[in-house]
Amino acid sequence: MRVVGEVRALNGDEAVAYAVRQCNVDVISAYPITPQTIIVERLSEYVANGEIHTEYVNVESEHSALSTCIGAAAAGARAFTATSSQGLALMWELLYVASGLRLPIVMAVVNRALSAPINIHCDHSDSIGTRDSGWIQFYVENSQEAYDTVIQAFKIAEHPDVQLPVMINLDGFYLSHTLENVRVLPDDVVSGFVGFRKPVKVWVPYLGREVPAVLDGYTPISLGIIALSDYYYEFKMMVIKAMEKAREVIKEVNKEFSELSGRAYGDGFLTHYGVDDAEAVLIVMGSAAGTVRYVARELRRKGLRVGVIRLRTFRPFPYEELTKLLKDVKAVGVMDRATSPGAYGAPLFNEVRTALYDCECRPVIVNYVYGIGGRDLSPHTVKELYSDLLEIAKGKKPSSIVRYVGVRS
Amino acid sequence: MSKPLTVWDLPREEYLAPGHRMCQGCGAAIAFRHILKATGKDVIITMPTSCGEITSTVYPHTAWRVPWIHVAFENAAAVASGIAAGIEALKRKGFIPKDKDIKVVAIGGDGGTFDIGFQALSGTLERGDNVLYICYDNEAYMNTGIQRSGATPLGAWTTTTPVGKVWRGEWRPKKRKDLIAVAIAHNVPYAATANPAFPVDLYMKVKKALSIKGPKVIHVLSPCVPGWRIEPEKSVEVGKLAVLTGMWINYEYENGTYRVTTPVPKRKPVREYLRLQGRFRHLTDEEIKKIQELVDAEVARINKLVGKEVIGPVEG
């Protein structure tokens, strides 16, 4: 059944809050930080006005925000939090706890550069730094997708095969503070789509029966026990396997959601434009995809064979999908909005290059680091990147494999 | 007046299973056992990282016959708040019966309470969350092998306040952080100190705390065999001597009123408490005198709060 829904003017933060309002969330715990603050403000208003019957815990730090969500989720509740930058850094150790305890918490991260120097503007170094923490990571392109992805996130996180936390990343200010027309679904439709959280059951040998894997106040199970060299590895493997299983679930939920709303995001992992016959392709995540696509369209109109891939999921990383798409491309430019001092290129570049290593016609892959600390990415710059790539596609040796774009020398 | 409780009146149910890896004579193990007798089975326990945590839940075993969770070191209070909020929300939605009374109890060590968990504890107390927070205080980081914490008393040897040519054990020249005063400053309805050497008193305080809505704090002294350098069979004796010398005062605070639950008409000198413990063996008469002065001042303060002399002077 297709539901059209109404159009509202929402910025990215408001779109996230609006979706959370509709998702039957039991506990919200968060701490304000620019540029995430609007999310907590809107959610507080919903609770204050009785629009949602959610427990809102005003904590004293992001560390406690995620701790509170972990406690709530462990008790069987559906929990949500949101943060940015330093807040995410403060949550660090708990990110691993949330995934290790297999708690389907959903968190919006409004991407912002990390200190020092202190900076409130967008780059992806905060969330990219958490890539190994066992969280599913989405990077959305616009407020509409932020709204849609929050709704999908609860379904993905709580799927019995997954049971992992999900992080929805949206670019600070570019998305968080920019009004867009967002088509929202009716409350009852979203509520029906996500349903209520159903805790998975596990077999507990010492109880001799299957019990819900939550702290229900009746069933004596221990969560977060110490597992040393004899068992820890197996627990880690379960997270790795769950992340692999998430691939299928992300696809499914993307499809289900598109049947409901008419909006799909490719296969759930990535969207692309002009790649089929392209010689040069730029790979990008987040709001910058709009600018890159705009330039690609312009260049294609002039007959240049360029394309763009916008990655939506970074974890799990869609290496198979990428390999398929890029099998006939000669030059690939990977645009990273994060740095990794001392590494050979930035994180997304490394992932893409690794994925394409086994590709038969191995394309030349270069890294363009851009937009650090909110540095603007102009269409003019993107045009330059494409012409650089096109020359590489024609056989020119790249001047350097890793280029830092738009920085003073 | 009903007859006072004795150990024979405590519930026979054991919710802390035997076979855990806590030390012989561990004060915390005795405390946990009696805390659980008071909570009963409808409770969710959250513990920060601590010696009691790692020794009671070595996978694939657990000593906890009640729902239990460990998350990290500095957040037992925040996790407890989250559990309480989750239960509240699930009750509202009808997933948990509304009349089901599920208690939420955090049990942390002194490091996880006085130091690294202080901020989260403050948040929980300040918001008024319906959580009982219990600190079992063995007066140092025992899990990592006896390092000084914010709760280490003056003069105590630890591996980070060693006795050398310059240092003489813990050096802070005044009373340590007052957890009960901190709790009361957050306007909690109930706060108390307890001691596993007085299990009935501990049991009754946990019972009372759980009957009150809102945030509650109980500070429990926890004699530590390896950390205090005492013999396993002496931990209860040391716990008793702590009270008999005034080093530790069992009292409670309820809505503005202080009450000493173990009055000591005539105190023993602190030397008797100190001399049983290897961590104090280096102390000189002069240093012991200084500790005695601190204890005298604390006794005077508590007597003043109570409004009469419930802890008497040092005998002979």
Interface residues (C-beta under 8 A of the other chain):
Chain A: D26 V27 S29 H53 T54 E55 V57 N58 V59 E60 S61 H63 S64 S67 T68 C69 I70 G71 A72 A73 A74 A75 G76 A77 A79 E93 L94 V97 L101 F196 P205 L215 D216 G217 Y218 T219 P220 I221 S222 L223 G224 I225 I226 A227 L228 Y231
Chain B: K41 D42 V43 I44 T46 E53 I54 T57 V58 Y59 P60 T62 W64 R65 V66 P67 W68 I69 H70 V71 A72 E74 N75 A77 A78 V79 A80 S81 G82 I83 A84 A85 G86 I87 E88 A89 L90 R92 K93 F95 I96 K100 I102 Q119 A120 S122 G123 E126 R127 D129
